[in-house]
Amino acid sequence: MTPAQIKLKRTESILKELIPEAIGQLSDARVREVDVIDIHCSRGRSDAKVYLHPHDYTPQERTLLLKLLGKARPVIEEYCMKDQGWFRSPKLTFVFDDTLERTKNIEALFAQIAKEKKDES
């Protein structure tokens, strides 16, 4: 790994700890229930995507939570800056992680294909 990649991974690791702490200190109880799964920083560490666990939220609830988190973004970034002594924090973007659902859909398709092939035989 290059030194730049090490710094990037270190920043992601720090943000994985700080962002849930910052979210937990917000006054809105709906936002405090959100779970952070992963964080990916851009190569220059100026932007970071925060992946959230989708649980069983409806699309309306997801939209509302993303809107609330968007409004709380400056507070969360300020918390990270103060805790680490950074001059600036990566700009956070919140996204629900749907990879588990997509994986289930793909597995269901493979199972359906296997069943069709078995029925043909």
QUIZICOR-V281497 format. One record per backbone hydrogen bond with DSSP energy under -0.5 kcal/mol. NH is the residue of the N-H (numbers start at 1). CO is the residue of the C=O. E is the energy in kcal/mol with one decimal. If there is no record, write none. Layout:
BEGIN
nh=NH co=CO e=E
nh=NH co=CO e=E
END
This chain:
BEGIN
nh=6 co=2 e=-2.1
nh=7 co=3 e=-2.2
nh=8 co=4 e=-2.1
nh=9 co=5 e=-2.5
nh=10 co=6 e=-2.4
nh=11 co=7 e=-2.5
nh=12 co=8 e=-2.4
nh=13 co=9 e=-2.4
nh=14 co=10 e=-2.4
nh=15 co=11 e=-2.5
nh=16 co=12 e=-2.0
nh=17 co=13 e=-1.0
nh=17 co=14 e=-0.7
nh=18 co=14 e=-2.5
nh=19 co=15 e=-2.4
nh=21 co=17 e=-1.1
nh=22 co=18 e=-2.7
nh=23 co=19 e=-2.8
nh=24 co=20 e=-2.2
nh=25 co=21 e=-0.9
nh=25 co=22 e=-0.7
nh=26 co=23 e=-1.4
nh=29 co=27 e=-0.6
nh=32 co=28 e=-1.4
nh=33 co=29 e=-0.8
nh=33 co=30 e=-0.5
nh=34 co=31 e=-1.5
nh=37 co=35 e=-0.5
nh=37 co=51 e=-3.1
nh=38 co=51 e=-1.1
nh=40 co=49 e=-2.2
nh=42 co=47 e=-2.9
nh=45 co=42 e=-1.7
nh=48 co=91 e=-2.6
nh=49 co=40 e=-2.9
nh=50 co=48 e=-0.5
nh=50 co=93 e=-3.5
nh=51 co=38 e=-3.0
nh=51 co=49 e=-0.6
nh=52 co=95 e=-2.9
nh=53 co=35 e=-2.6
nh=54 co=97 e=-0.6
nh=57 co=54 e=-2.2
nh=62 co=58 e=-2.6
nh=63 co=59 e=-2.3
nh=64 co=60 e=-2.3
nh=65 co=61 e=-2.8
nh=66 co=62 e=-2.7
nh=67 co=63 e=-2.1
nh=68 co=64 e=-2.6
nh=69 co=65 e=-2.7
nh=70 co=66 e=-2.0
nh=71 co=67 e=-1.8
nh=72 co=68 e=-1.7
nh=73 co=69 e=-0.8
nh=76 co=72 e=-2.2
nh=77 co=73 e=-2.8
nh=78 co=74 e=-2.3
nh=79 co=75 e=-2.1
nh=80 co=76 e=-2.1
nh=81 co=77 e=-2.4
nh=82 co=78 e=-2.6
nh=83 co=79 e=-2.3
nh=84 co=80 e=-2.0
nh=85 co=81 e=-1.8
nh=86 co=81 e=-1.3
nh=91 co=46 e=-3.1
nh=92 co=90 e=-0.5
nh=93 co=48 e=-2.3
nh=95 co=50 e=-2.7
nh=97 co=52 e=-2.9
nh=98 co=96 e=-0.7
nh=102 co=98 e=-2.1
nh=103 co=99 e=-2.4
nh=104 co=100 e=-2.2
nh=105 co=101 e=-2.3
nh=106 co=102 e=-2.4
nh=107 co=103 e=-2.5
nh=108 co=104 e=-2.3
nh=109 co=105 e=-2.1
nh=110 co=106 e=-2.4
nh=111 co=107 e=-2.3
nh=112 co=108 e=-2.2
nh=113 co=109 e=-2.5
nh=114 co=110 e=-2.5
nh=115 co=111 e=-2.2
nh=116 co=112 e=-2.4
nh=117 co=113 e=-2.4
nh=118 co=114 e=-2.0
nh=119 co=115 e=-2.4
nh=120 co=116 e=-1.8
nh=121 co=117 e=-1.3
END
